[in-house]
């Protein structure tokens, strides 16, 4: 196995975006921010659907993939560890790891 095959980088920012402008003239401090997975084992693509601009959660975008689904995928597929005890529940895995 090449060393690069043993590397998985997961980037997640809780600093999402709001649909409407806020008090500082920006659209910061919202929800539904992006996550990025990088590595030889990652199946390239976009996962989840586009957020609705009309069905909001208190002005925030509603996520289409729960971050715990991504964490469950990494725990179970990459680390071969049970995710339920760590995440406090069962979460459907996302198919980005091969």
Beta strands, then each sheet from edge to edge (+ up, - down):
strand 1: 9-12
strand 2: 16-17
strand 3: 28-30
strand 4: 35-38
sheet 1: 1+ 4-
sheet 2: 2+ 3-
end
